[in-house]
Structure formats: structure tokens, C-alpha cells
């Protein structure tokens, strides 16, 4: 591989025998490692593997099937929400209303189901409403010109408020779950052991393909990297903004329903849902998506969510005092991001 | 009307001809209180290279942005090959055969060379419309080779390229499209002497083929005289001079531009009572 790239470099550019021959003498394994590390997702993969090795070697119960099942609900929902957020953050924007959307859709779903509508249409209608609210976010940002931070912060409070009003601040039992009796629906929409994991993997793959191999994806990168330039090239930047906010909202709404079905109940707890917002945004950034826009990775966000889940789970297994959990989590995020920044510098250097 | 309005020996009325591919009359454009274009009358013949000169802030870029559909004029009309021309968007103008190289190049640093080359005209697979990167890479390589620009790797992000290479890609992108009217906003700005000469050669070649007409903003008057058939000088939002390059010289063009600057200075110093009508206008522009 190293040889091939050397010959093409020599054929293509002006002859520069010095650096080229020194490159050929390098160990190919090191080159591969460097290549891997300079992938956008590379650093978080390394950090995650190190974390797994650490917990596996210092605790007995970490590498067990049961623990894996415990881990799933920690990371699968976050991965899906983070996947949507990648599309917004690659644009250089942020959607703060995803936690509130996650909170709101289960209550909408419950209201519809209690009105006697079949369950699957209830899910579909709830998701359509989530899309409409996402479109509203997008219009506020793209057409009205409000900063996404502010526009979606407004949406956050509006949705939290609506949820509290329609739920009368009371917990509800999710229709269609095993407690009530309909199982195949629940198996698919969150209650099956691997249901959320399969949804997460499927959605993340589709989103990554969308981002990497379609016009939607490169227009997202273009509008995030150079908004004026993208518009000059003829891209409808406003449309790109709106549809990415729609995507982000509908995925969060979907996760809300999955989680409500999985746990057979939904409680109107805005602080819990906002914690999920922060975890999703953390997963996106840890995964390698730039907050400034122009570059993003959905797979990276999935691994970022996995890293957060493993950290949470591993610290619990190690018996860390619950009071220290957030402290360690925060320090670990800072450490991981420091490594990330360093590796990004290496990546930029490799380009020269 | 345009004759009477602006006095001075250099001001020539736009003469229109039957083979005009693009004609522009009485174009005006303001940004809030700032008047960018007051009354632009311009025409472009088929196969012609028209150079646009003018001081900073004269309205050259604004005019180009209107011609390519990125901005809309406040007033005035345009005709393209004899038909009304009112582009709704850059896409729309491009579909009508008008394409532009913007001053800021409209390149996306994060995207690869070939993705930039095909931005907004991607090659897709069927039936599922995934990007056909293989075809785009191959075609981009061919287009760049044909133009003779050396870009060793076309799958690296354009952020890694030099200013000249970036400019070359932006020019190549527009030239290798199907446009028959090409607008270039300072295509040589970031280029070294050698790269600049390559682009000028390229424009010469296009001109010799005779199917493509070019409007080009340039700062260097020697470039204008060597690469263009005709030169229009924009001063204060109007075309102040329209001459074939064969009939003018660097000295004459410089004299007009410096003269305008002197008058603007004078007007700024002594107010509007200077007598000459353009003094008022230049003061507003300065």
C-alpha cells in the first residue's frame, strides 16, 4: 500500500526523491495504524477499546452476555438520537429540542392509542407530528433566521410544557406493551431484548450511507462547511437545513416511543430527557463530528454512544460510589476529547 | 438616454448587434442605502471575451451575481439569445447555459476535488441515486487533464490545495460544464504567473472554438488587453467606457480610472459644487 501511494505521488507531482524514498522505508504496519487513527472515527474506536480492556481486566462481570444486555438500553437510544443530531451538527447547527421531543412523542402516542386508534398508525401519526415540529425548527433557523441554539431551546421548553399539560404530570402505562397484552408490536418497537440494538444499527447504517453516498449527504457537508459557497454553487441551503432538522426530530420522537414501549411506561420528567439530550450531543462530538460544521460521522456517533454506555456501565460494575459517577464521566469525556484534538492535529499534518 | 446622462469623451453608448447572446438594459441594484448599480447597459456577442474593469466597489461583482442568478436586480431587463432572461436561481441560470466562477470560488474545503467539480451536477447511479464516485473521479481527472492543470490527487479535500490549484478547480468546474456563457469573477486573483497564464491560455482556446462567450472581471490591465476582445469599464454603477481592446491601451484605461479617483477625491473635499455632474455621483459612490 505504501509503495503504491509512493509511485502515484511520483508520477503525479514534480520529482521529490528525498521524502519519497524515506517514506518507502517506513514500517507498513505503522502506516496502517496512522491511517486508521486519522480516520474521523479512529480515535474514539481506540479510546473505546482501551476502556473495554480496562473494565474487562479489572472486573469479573464486565465481559458477560448479561452485562451486554444491561448495556444496550444505555447506548442504543442515544446512538439513534445522536445519528440524527450528526446531520444537524454537520451543518454547524444544533438541535436542543431532541430531548423534549423524546419526552413528548410517547404521550402523544398514548393519547392517540387511548382514543382507540390502532397502535402502528399511532406511531406513524406521532412521528408525522415530530416531523412537522422538526420542520418548524428548520424554518425558524433557515427562513426566519434565528440561531438554532435559540430556536430549538424555545422548542425544548414548548414541548416540555405541552408534555406536562397533556400528561397532567402523571406517569402513564404504554399501550401495546406486555403488561397490556399485545406482544408482537412491543417486541418490534423496543421491548424485544435486541429490538433497540437492531433499530440502532439499522438506522445508523442507513444514515451513514445517506451522509456519505448521496447528494443529501454531500449537500449537508457543503452547507456546513461553506454556506455561502454552497448557495453559490446552486444548493438550496434552506431546504437542506429544514430536512435535516426534520430527520433529527423524527428520530428523537421514534426513540421516545421505543423507550416508552421498552419500559412499559412513560413519565413526564423533563430533567431526565434533557440529560439524554446532553448524552446524545456528547456522543456526536466524541464520535468526531465538528461542532463548527463541515464534517460528521454517524458511525462515530454510534461508537461515541457506546463509549458513554460502557463508561457508565463499567463504573457501576466497578462499584464506584454513585456520587462520583458524573465526575468520572465528565473527566473521561474531557480526556477523550483531548486525545481527539491531538489526533485531529496529526490528521491535518498528514495532509501536508 | 445613456449618452446624454453621462458626459465625458470616454462614455460610449452600448451598441447592440444581432448576434448578441446576452443583453442587459438599465439594470439597477441597491443594498439598503448603498447604490451598487445605477444603470448598467451591456451586451455580449457570441464567441466574445468581454473584460470588466472597475475600481473596488464599482459594482462588478454585483453585476456578475445578477447575471448568474445569484441575486436579483431591482430594475432593468435582460435578454439571453433574444429571449427574456430572468433567472430564478443559480440552478436556473445554469440550465439556460449561464455559469459563473465566483470570486470566493464557491468551493467546499471539506469535500474532495472531484465532489467539488461535480457539486450540484453529481453523477448518480440508478436505480438508487447514490453518488457515482467512480465516474465522477474519472471524468474530473479527464477534465483537469484536458485543461492541463496539475492536480496530483483528486480525492483529497480541496482544503489541502494551494490557492492557485483551488482557483483552477473552480474555473475547470465551470468550463467543463455545458455553459455557453461563462462569467468569471477575478479568475486569476490567487494564481501565480504560470498558473495564471494557463488559465488565460484556456480562455483563449475556448474563444477560438467560438461557441462560448465569456465575461471576465480582471484587475490587471495587461491581462485585459491580452485576453479580452472588448473592455467595459464600470464606474459608479454605470458602464463608463465600452471599447474593443485593440482600440485602447493600458495608459488610456489607467488614465480613466485614476481620473475617476481624482474626481472622487476632489468631490469629497469640496462637496458637490465642483461643476461637473459626475462629481455628485462619484461622491455618492465613494
Interface residues (C-beta under 8 A of the other chain):
Chain A: X8 X9 X12 X13 X209 X213 X214 X215 X218 X221 X222 X224 X225 X226 X228 X229 X230 X231 X232 X233 X234 X235 X236 X294 X295 X351 X352
Chain B: X70 X89 X90 X91 X94 X100 X102 X104 X105 X106 X107 X108 X109 X110 X111 X115 X119 X120 X122 X124 X129 X130 X131 X133 X150 X152 X153 X156 X157 X159 X160
